[in-house]
Amino acid sequence: MKLIYNNKTRTTRNNDGVTLRIPGFGFTETVEWLDPSHTATGSYFNPITNLLVSLGHQRNLTLKGAPYDFRKAPNENGQYFIDLKKLIEETYESNSLQPVILIAHSMGGPMSLHFLNLQTQEWKDKFIKSLISLNGAWGGSVKAVKVYAIGDDLGSYALRESVMRIQQITAPSLAWLLPSPLYWKGNEVLIQTDRKNFSLDNLKEYFYDISYPDGWEMKKDTEKYQLEFKPPGVEVHCLYGTEVDTVERLYYKPGTWLDGYPSLIMGNGDGTVNLRSLQGCAHWQNFQKQKIYILPFPKVDHLGILGHKDVLQYISHLVQRP
């Protein structure tokens, strides 16, 4: 799953001889489950799908899935946005001209925002009823910095951070999810060492110091998508977890450097995305006529929100609303 970056075309490609497919577009199965065996640990949108089926919806008819290559940022997902628009229009047409509710999680939030900002207001008024965002990473996350430093085991005992990092840092989407300058000050310390501190202002030096300059190039390719933060022009329900320890800064003790293992200084968030980023949707409240509903859920973590009973109840009330 590693990607190879080309700094002339400013795009990535798979390793030689490797072809990857994104299965199940338009169907629910591959967004309900991260694992085709349907083991409980691989559950993703399954609780929400089960809820909607209990309310009378039908998989693959009134419920559709729109998976994408999560390794890539909007600049390399152009065909996906074309396909998504077509899927929404087809779903609208085949369901008695009912406007569509989009449900997005994590990076799906900013992906949905970019998609909606590509459409005319007339199109959105016709085809979109609302956007439900669950733990949207609107302003990125310090956890992306942590992944560049030491990788992430995705909460699995079977995976090693250091091995996962080899693949993870090649993803342009990781650069896109670095802390946004809209929500972090340029001089705010993200990585602290006794030799030098790193912030957004000198992040280029950080990438060179960890011997991964391609990361800086991918950040340059994707930063404009962080800064394009126009309101989506649709009703938004912004649900997010709070009061879960979330990394805010990496601290390397004196005498160690970036090849060591940092301590993680924690703050408020959902365990993955920092609170200031989760609350990014509040920015649009005074910039669009469509309503923005904001609802925090204390002690609900990044993945837990997908099956939390209060979140499911909120979605249930919303979809049954006239």
C-alpha positions as CSV (number, residue, x, y, z in Angstrom):
1,M,0.0,0.0,0.0
2,K,3.0,2.3,0.0
3,L,2.9,5.1,-2.5
4,I,5.8,6.6,-4.6
5,Y,5.8,10.4,-4.9
6,N,6.8,12.1,-8.2
7,N,7.8,15.7,-7.5
8,K,7.5,16.6,-11.1
9,T,3.9,15.5,-11.7
10,R,3.1,16.3,-8.0
11,T,1.3,13.0,-7.8
12,T,1.7,9.6,-6.3
13,R,1.5,6.1,-7.8
14,N,1.5,2.5,-6.5
15,N,4.6,0.4,-6.4
16,D,5.5,-1.3,-9.7
17,G,3.3,-4.3,-10.3
18,V,0.7,-3.2,-7.7
19,T,-2.8,-2.3,-8.6
20,L,-5.3,-1.4,-5.9
21,R,-9.1,-1.3,-6.3
22,I,-11.5,0.6,-4.0
23,P,-14.4,-2.0,-3.9
24,G,-18.0,-1.5,-3.3
25,F,-18.7,2.0,-4.6
26,G,-22.5,2.6,-4.4
27,F,-22.9,-0.3,-2.0
28,T,-22.9,-0.4,1.8
29,E,-20.8,-3.5,2.6
30,T,-17.3,-2.0,2.3
31,V,-18.2,1.1,4.4
32,E,-20.1,-1.0,7.0
33,W,-17.0,-3.3,7.5
34,L,-13.3,-2.6,7.3
35,D,-12.8,-6.4,7.2
36,P,-14.6,-8.7,4.7
37,S,-14.9,-11.3,7.4
38,H,-17.4,-9.0,9.2
39,T,-15.6,-9.5,12.6
40,A,-16.8,-7.1,15.3
41,T,-13.4,-5.4,15.4
42,G,-13.8,-4.4,11.7
43,S,-17.2,-2.7,12.2
44,Y,-17.3,0.8,10.8
45,F,-20.7,2.2,9.5
46,N,-22.5,-1.1,10.4
47,P,-24.3,0.3,13.5
48,I,-25.6,3.3,11.6
49,T,-26.6,1.1,8.6
50,N,-28.5,-1.3,10.9
51,L,-30.2,1.6,12.5
52,L,-31.4,3.0,9.2
53,V,-32.5,-0.4,8.0
54,S,-34.6,-0.7,11.2
55,L,-36.3,2.6,10.2
56,G,-37.3,1.2,6.8
57,H,-34.3,2.0,4.6
58,Q,-32.8,-0.6,2.2
59,R,-29.2,-1.4,1.7
60,N,-28.0,-0.4,-1.8
61,L,-31.3,1.3,-2.7
62,T,-32.0,4.1,-0.2
63,L,-28.6,3.5,1.6
64,K,-25.4,3.9,-0.5
65,G,-21.7,3.8,0.4
66,A,-19.1,6.0,-1.2
67,P,-15.6,4.6,-0.3
68,Y,-12.5,6.3,-1.7
69,D,-8.7,5.8,-1.7
70,F,-8.0,7.2,1.8
71,R,-4.3,7.5,1.1
72,K,-4.9,10.4,-1.3
73,A,-6.0,14.0,-0.8
74,P,-8.5,15.9,-3.0
75,N,-5.9,16.8,-5.6
76,E,-5.6,13.1,-6.5
77,N,-9.3,12.1,-6.0
78,G,-10.8,14.1,-8.9
79,Q,-12.6,11.1,-10.4
80,Y,-14.1,10.2,-7.0
81,F,-15.9,13.6,-6.8
82,I,-17.3,13.1,-10.3
83,D,-18.5,9.6,-9.4
84,L,-20.0,10.8,-6.1
85,K,-22.0,13.5,-7.8
86,K,-23.4,11.0,-10.2
87,L,-24.2,8.5,-7.4
88,I,-26.1,11.3,-5.5
89,E,-28.1,12.2,-8.6
90,E,-28.9,8.6,-9.3
91,T,-30.0,7.9,-5.7
92,Y,-32.2,11.0,-5.8
93,E,-33.8,10.0,-9.1
94,S,-34.5,6.4,-8.0
95,N,-36.0,7.4,-4.7
96,S,-38.9,9.6,-5.6
97,L,-36.8,12.8,-5.9
98,Q,-35.9,12.7,-2.2
99,P,-32.8,14.9,-1.4
100,V,-29.9,13.0,0.0
101,I,-28.4,13.1,3.5
102,L,-24.6,12.7,3.5
103,I,-23.0,11.0,6.6
104,A,-19.3,11.5,6.9
105,H,-16.7,10.4,9.4
106,S,-13.3,11.8,10.2
107,M,-11.5,12.8,6.9
108,G,-14.8,12.2,5.2
109,G,-15.8,15.6,6.7
110,P,-13.3,17.7,4.8
111,M,-13.7,15.4,1.8
112,S,-17.4,16.2,1.8
113,L,-16.7,19.9,2.2
114,H,-14.4,19.9,-0.8
115,F,-17.1,18.0,-2.8
116,L,-19.9,20.4,-1.8
117,N,-17.7,23.5,-2.6
118,L,-17.3,22.1,-6.2
119,Q,-21.1,22.2,-6.7
120,T,-23.4,25.1,-7.5
121,Q,-25.8,26.3,-4.8
122,E,-28.6,25.4,-7.2
123,W,-27.4,21.7,-7.3
124,K,-27.0,21.5,-3.5
125,D,-30.5,23.0,-2.9
126,K,-31.9,20.3,-5.2
127,F,-30.0,17.2,-4.2
128,I,-28.7,17.6,-0.6
129,K,-30.9,17.6,2.5
130,S,-28.1,17.8,5.0
131,L,-24.6,16.7,6.0
132,I,-24.0,14.8,9.2
133,S,-20.4,15.0,10.2
134,L,-19.1,12.6,12.9
135,N,-15.7,13.6,14.4
136,G,-14.8,15.6,11.3
137,A,-11.1,16.5,11.1
138,W,-11.9,20.0,9.8
139,G,-8.5,21.5,10.8
140,G,-6.3,18.4,10.7
141,S,-4.7,16.9,13.8
142,V,-1.4,16.8,15.7
143,K,-1.8,13.0,15.4
144,A,-0.6,13.4,11.8
145,V,2.7,14.8,13.2
146,K,2.9,11.8,15.5
147,V,2.5,9.4,12.6
148,Y,5.4,11.0,10.7
149,A,7.5,10.7,13.8
150,I,6.7,7.1,15.0
151,G,3.7,5.7,13.0
152,D,0.4,4.5,14.3
153,D,-0.7,1.0,15.1
154,L,-4.4,1.8,14.5
155,G,-5.2,0.5,18.0
156,S,-4.3,-3.1,17.0
157,Y,-2.0,-5.2,19.1
158,A,-1.1,-7.1,16.0
159,L,0.5,-4.1,14.2
160,R,3.7,-2.3,14.9
161,E,3.9,1.4,14.7
162,S,7.4,1.4,13.1
163,V,6.3,-1.0,10.3
164,M,3.0,0.9,9.7
165,R,4.9,4.2,9.5
166,I,6.7,3.0,6.4
167,Q,3.4,3.0,4.5
168,Q,1.6,5.7,6.3
169,I,4.0,8.6,5.7
170,T,3.8,8.0,1.9
171,A,0.1,9.0,1.9
172,P,-0.7,12.6,0.7
173,S,-3.8,12.5,2.9
174,L,-1.5,12.5,5.9
175,A,0.1,15.7,4.8
176,W,-3.4,17.2,4.2
177,L,-4.3,16.2,7.8
178,L,-1.4,18.1,9.4
179,P,-2.5,20.9,11.7
180,S,-4.2,23.6,9.7
181,P,-2.8,27.2,9.9
182,L,-6.5,28.2,10.3
183,Y,-6.5,26.6,13.7
184,W,-2.9,26.5,14.9
185,K,-0.6,29.5,15.2
186,G,2.5,29.4,13.1
187,N,4.8,29.5,16.1
188,E,2.9,27.0,18.3
189,V,5.3,24.2,19.2
190,L,4.3,20.8,17.8
191,I,7.6,19.0,18.4
192,Q,9.8,19.9,21.3
193,T,13.5,18.9,21.6
194,D,16.4,20.3,23.5
195,R,18.1,21.1,20.2
196,K,15.3,22.8,18.3
197,N,11.5,23.2,18.4
198,F,9.3,22.7,15.4
199,S,6.1,24.4,14.5
200,L,4.1,25.2,11.4
201,D,6.6,28.0,10.7
202,N,9.6,25.7,10.3
203,L,7.9,22.4,9.4
204,K,10.0,22.1,6.3
205,E,13.1,21.7,8.5
206,Y,11.3,19.0,10.4
207,F,10.7,16.9,7.3
208,Y,14.3,17.3,6.2
209,D,15.5,16.4,9.7
210,I,13.5,13.2,9.7
211,S,14.9,12.5,6.2
212,Y,11.5,12.6,4.5
213,P,11.5,15.7,2.2
214,D,8.6,14.2,0.1
215,G,6.4,14.9,3.1
216,W,7.1,18.6,2.8
217,E,6.3,18.4,-1.0
218,M,3.0,16.7,-0.3
219,K,2.2,19.3,2.3
220,K,2.7,22.0,-0.3
221,D,0.5,20.1,-2.7
222,T,-2.4,19.8,-0.2
223,E,-2.3,22.9,2.0
224,K,-4.5,24.9,-0.3
225,Y,-7.3,22.4,0.4
226,Q,-6.9,23.1,4.1
227,L,-7.2,26.8,3.5
228,E,-10.3,26.5,1.2
229,F,-12.8,26.6,4.1
230,K,-15.8,28.2,2.5
231,P,-19.1,27.2,4.1
232,P,-20.7,24.1,2.5
233,G,-24.0,25.7,1.6
234,V,-26.1,22.9,3.1
235,E,-27.5,22.2,6.6
236,V,-24.8,20.7,8.8
237,H,-25.1,18.5,11.8
238,C,-21.7,18.5,13.4
239,L,-21.3,15.8,16.1
240,Y,-18.0,15.1,17.8
241,G,-16.5,13.6,20.9
242,T,-14.7,15.5,23.6
243,E,-12.7,14.9,26.9
244,V,-10.6,12.1,25.4
245,D,-6.9,12.4,25.7
246,T,-5.6,13.6,22.3
247,V,-1.9,14.3,21.4
248,E,-1.1,18.0,21.3
249,R,2.7,18.0,21.3
250,L,5.6,15.6,20.9
251,Y,8.3,15.9,23.6
252,Y,11.8,14.4,23.2
253,K,13.6,14.4,26.5
254,P,17.0,16.1,26.7
255,G,19.8,14.2,25.0
256,T,17.5,12.5,22.5
257,W,16.7,13.5,18.9
258,L,14.0,12.8,16.3
259,D,15.2,9.2,15.9
260,G,14.2,8.5,19.5
261,Y,10.7,7.9,20.9
262,P,8.9,11.0,22.2
263,S,6.5,11.5,25.1
264,L,3.1,12.5,23.9
265,I,1.7,15.6,25.6
266,M,-2.1,15.3,25.7
267,G,-5.0,17.7,25.5
268,N,-8.7,17.6,24.7
269,G,-10.3,15.9,21.7
270,D,-11.7,12.6,20.6
271,G,-8.5,10.6,21.0
272,T,-7.5,11.3,17.3
273,V,-8.6,14.8,16.4
274,N,-8.0,17.9,18.6
275,L,-11.0,19.8,19.9
276,R,-10.2,23.0,18.0
277,S,-10.3,21.0,14.7
278,L,-13.5,19.1,15.6
279,Q,-15.1,22.5,16.3
280,G,-14.1,23.9,13.0
281,C,-17.6,23.6,11.6
282,A,-18.7,26.3,14.0
283,H,-16.8,28.8,11.8
284,W,-19.6,28.6,9.2
285,Q,-22.4,29.6,11.5
286,N,-22.4,33.3,10.5
287,F,-21.4,32.7,6.8
288,Q,-24.4,30.7,5.4
289,K,-28.1,30.8,5.7
290,Q,-28.5,27.0,6.2
291,K,-28.4,26.0,9.8
292,I,-25.3,24.5,11.5
293,Y,-26.1,22.3,14.5
294,I,-23.2,21.5,16.8
295,L,-23.4,18.7,19.4
296,P,-20.4,17.5,21.5
297,F,-20.5,14.1,23.1
298,P,-18.3,13.9,26.3
299,K,-16.0,10.8,26.6
300,V,-16.9,9.5,23.1
301,D,-13.8,8.6,21.1
302,H,-13.0,8.9,17.4
303,L,-14.4,5.5,16.3
304,G,-16.8,5.0,19.2
305,I,-19.0,7.8,17.8
306,L,-20.2,5.5,15.0
307,G,-22.0,3.2,17.4
308,H,-22.8,5.4,20.4
309,K,-26.4,5.2,21.4
310,D,-27.0,8.9,21.8
311,V,-25.5,9.5,18.3
312,L,-27.6,6.8,16.8
313,Q,-30.7,8.3,18.5
314,Y,-29.8,11.8,17.1
315,I,-29.5,10.3,13.6
316,S,-32.7,8.4,14.0
317,H,-34.6,11.6,14.9
318,L,-33.0,13.5,12.0
319,V,-33.7,11.0,9.2
320,Q,-37.4,10.7,10.4
321,R,-37.8,14.4,10.3
322,P,-40.0,15.7,7.4
